[in-house]
Amino acid sequence: MSTGKVTFIGAGPGAADLITIRGARAIAAADIVIWASSLVQEEILEHARPDAVTVDSAALPIEGVLPYYEQAARENLRVARVHSGDPALWGAIQEQLERAAELGLETEVVPGVSAFSAVAALARRELTVPEVAQSVILTRLEGGKTPMPEKETIRSFAAHGTTMAVFLSAARCGQLAAELLAGGYAEDTPVIVASRATWPDEEIVHCTVGTMAETVKARKLWKHTLFLIGPALGSCGTRSHLYHPGHFHEHRRADPAARRALRASR
C-alpha cells in the first residue's frame, strides 16, 4: 500500500516570507518540491532539504508533473506542490487531486495568502467597510482563454456595487472598465491596480473606474495584475459596531447608555 503524499501549498502572492509555517514545514519534509518560477520566488526553496529534488514547473503542462506523482506512489515519497497565492483560487488543483487519488496518494492542501488580500494590506484598505460594503466578489473578465459560466459576468456582479477583486483581466482593461460601468459602478468609483504585489518590483496604483484603462495602458501593466474595485476603497469615517461600547458578546458586556445610543442609530 502506498504511503506517498502530495501536499498542495499556497505560497502567497510573491514575497517568500508570506508562506505559512505549515506550508514551509511541508516543503521541508518533501522529497520532491515542484514550484513555478514564473509565479513563486526562488527563495521559497530555502525551506527545502539539500537532498530534495526541485522541479521548476513554469513550462510544464500537467502531463509533465504527473510522472513525479507516479514516482511518489511507487517509492512512497512526499511531494510539495507549491502554488502561488491560495490553491483554492485559480490553482487548477482539482484535476491534480483527482489524479493523486487514482494513484493512491495521500493529499493535503495548505491555504495561502491570496493576492487580493495582499493588495488590500499594501494599500492599507479594508474591503468590508461598515455601511459601505459587506461582501467581496472574486472573479475575472469573461471571454478569456478559460470559459466562464454563462451567469458569471462582470456586468452582473457590478450591479451589486460592492467590493470586487478582478484577476487575470489586465490585457482587456478597456473591456473590463466598460462592463463595470455598464453594470452600475460610477466613473469615480475607486480602483487599486496592483502588478506583482509583494514582489521586489511591485507596482500599486490608485485610480478610478473611469481612468483605469488609460492607467493600465500608460504603465503597461499587462501581466500579474489585479484590480480591487469598489466604494469601500475610498471610504472613511464609518465605525464598526463590533468595537462599539454599546455592542455586547460573550466576552464583553455593553455599556447601557452606549447600547441605547447604538440601537437608536439603527
Secondary structure as UniProt FT lines:
FT   STRAND          5..10
FT   HELIX           16..18
FT   HELIX           21..28
FT   STRAND          32..35
FT   TURN            37..39
FT   HELIX           42..47
FT   TURN            50..51
FT   STRAND          53..56
FT   TURN            58..59
FT   HELIX           62..75
FT   STRAND          78..83
FT   TURN            87..90
FT   HELIX           94..102
FT   TURN            103..104
FT   STRAND          106..110
FT   HELIX           115..123
FT   TURN            130..132
FT   STRAND          136..140
FT   TURN            150..151
FT   HELIX           154..158
FT   TURN            159..160
FT   STRAND          163..167
FT   HELIX           170..172
FT   HELIX           173..183
FT   TURN            187..188
FT   STRAND          190..195
FT   TURN            197..198
FT   TURN            200..201
FT   STRAND          203..208
FT   TURN            209..211
FT   HELIX           212..219
FT   STRAND          225..229
FT   HELIX           231..234
FT   TURN            242..243
FT   TURN            245..246
FT   TURN            250..251
FT   HELIX           256..265
//
